[in-house]
Amino acid sequence: MRRPSPAIIGSIALHAGVVALALVSWPRKEPRPLPSSVPVSIVSDMVIAAAPADNPQPEPSPDDGATAPVESPPE
């Protein structure tokens, strides 16, 4: 039987080391406690009106964007 090459021996040793590290149980820290919170509902008698829409056109354009004329680029 032939003697295994050093590359095969190194590969086996490396894989055995990876498997050994995977089987080691590392100590785990306790998770930090989350601060307790309470949901709050804000109740108010004040009514705030919404701001007007930021629309530059006074009314929507009737032209469809797909059929709008397109300028050809200068050659």
Protein Blocks (a to p, Z undefined) as FASTA:
>chain_A
ZZddfklmmmmmmmmmmmmmmmpccddddddddddddddddddfbdcdddddddfbfbdc
fbdfklpccddddZZ
